[in-house]
Amino acid sequence: MSDSASTSTPSPTTVQAHIVTDDEIKALGFDPHGGSNLTQPSVNAPTYYLLDDDAKNCRNIDDDEFKASYVDDNIVKCYLADYSPFEETLDNESLVVQYAGGSSISVAFGLIDLDLKLPADAYLKSGGVIYPIDDTGALRLNGVTTPTLVYTREWVLRQWKNAGDQNVQMADLVDKFVKAGFEPVTSLDANEGGILTPSTQDTDLSGVGSASSSDSSSDSSSDSSN
């Protein structure tokens, strides 16, 4: 091959374009107006398998029905029915959960698991409320299924610990007063916030004045007789 040989440049190709007619589309075996009949594939809305103890049946429910009755939705207030900062554990207490519609339920505080991270195997409706359950039918309340209740448990435990620490400090202070020779507070009660305050004693003071008058009269009589 000669060094002087040059690479040839291909000549541009001429393309003739035209509007495709319906007849041409039909000739290829397609419906020219088929595109107008196409529909977007629908996204399946979530459904939940429900064991309905109220209606005594099992069925799939849609997202709207689920959220309207789910135990972790529409909550307006949570509180422990009764507790003391001196208790060793709150797991046996009852957590009262109030909802926007005015209804309320009571859940064992110890059933709310702070460590488990598993979804529900199914759902149970009882008393108008839908609960997440496992494959044995036991409640499964954890950070995945009931994040609001888990947050509530964490908050309550923090407040309980703080109240307990304050009570320990108060008890230590009273002990120091007693050892220093002060008359001790006879009774301490825990108020709602966990702060200890002296309780009011039922002390009868009605005879204090009369006793003093009587003593004065006796003294006067004694003086006059002398």
Secondary structure in CASP SS format (residue, H / E / C, confidence):
PFRMAT SS
TARGET T0000
AUTHOR 0000-0000-0000
METHOD secondary structure of the structure
MODEL  1
M C 1.00
S C 1.00
D C 1.00
S C 1.00
A C 1.00
S C 1.00
T C 1.00
S C 1.00
T C 1.00
P C 1.00
S C 1.00
P C 1.00
T C 1.00
T C 1.00
V C 1.00
Q C 1.00
A C 1.00
H C 1.00
I C 1.00
V C 1.00
T C 1.00
D H 1.00
D H 1.00
E H 1.00
I H 1.00
K H 1.00
A H 1.00
L C 1.00
G C 1.00
F C 1.00
D C 1.00
P C 1.00
H C 1.00
G H 1.00
G H 1.00
S H 1.00
N H 1.00
L C 1.00
T C 1.00
Q C 1.00
P C 1.00
S C 1.00
V C 1.00
N C 1.00
A C 1.00
P C 1.00
T E 1.00
Y E 1.00
Y E 1.00
L E 1.00
L E 1.00
D E 1.00
D C 1.00
D C 1.00
A C 1.00
K C 1.00
N E 1.00
C E 1.00
R E 1.00
N E 1.00
I E 1.00
D E 1.00
D H 1.00
D H 1.00
E H 1.00
F H 1.00
K H 1.00
A H 1.00
S H 1.00
Y E 1.00
V C 1.00
D C 1.00
D C 1.00
N C 1.00
I E 1.00
V E 1.00
K E 1.00
C E 1.00
Y E 1.00
L E 1.00
A C 1.00
D C 1.00
Y C 1.00
S C 1.00
P C 1.00
F C 1.00
E C 1.00
E C 1.00
T C 1.00
L C 1.00
D C 1.00
N C 1.00
E C 1.00
S E 1.00
L E 1.00
V E 1.00
V E 1.00
Q E 1.00
Y E 1.00
A C 1.00
G C 1.00
G C 1.00
S C 1.00
S E 1.00
I E 1.00
S E 1.00
V E 1.00
A E 1.00
F H 1.00
G H 1.00
L H 1.00
I E 1.00
D C 1.00
L C 1.00
D C 1.00
L C 1.00
K C 1.00
L C 1.00
P C 1.00
A C 1.00
D C 1.00
A E 1.00
Y E 1.00
L E 1.00
K E 1.00
S E 1.00
G C 1.00
G C 1.00
V E 1.00
I E 1.00
Y E 1.00
P E 1.00
I E 1.00
D C 1.00
D C 1.00
T C 1.00
G C 1.00
A C 1.00
L E 1.00
R C 1.00
L E 1.00
N C 1.00
G C 1.00
V C 1.00
T C 1.00
T C 1.00
P H 1.00
T H 1.00
L H 1.00
V H 1.00
Y H 1.00
T H 1.00
R H 1.00
E H 1.00
W H 1.00
V H 1.00
L H 1.00
R H 1.00
Q H 1.00
W H 1.00
K H 1.00
N H 1.00
A H 1.00
G H 1.00
D H 1.00
Q H 1.00
N H 1.00
V H 1.00
Q H 1.00
M H 1.00
A H 1.00
D H 1.00
L H 1.00
V H 1.00
D H 1.00
K H 1.00
F H 1.00
V H 1.00
K H 1.00
A H 1.00
G C 1.00
F C 1.00
E C 1.00
P C 1.00
V C 1.00
T C 1.00
S C 1.00
L E 1.00
D E 1.00
A E 1.00
N C 1.00
E C 1.00
G C 1.00
G C 1.00
I C 1.00
L E 1.00
T E 1.00
P E 1.00
S C 1.00
T C 1.00
Q C 1.00
D C 1.00
T C 1.00
D C 1.00
L C 1.00
S H 1.00
G H 1.00
V H 1.00
G H 1.00
S H 1.00
A H 1.00
S H 1.00
S H 1.00
S H 1.00
D H 1.00
S H 1.00
S H 1.00
S H 1.00
D H 1.00
S H 1.00
S H 1.00
S H 1.00
D H 1.00
S H 1.00
S H 1.00
N C 1.00
END
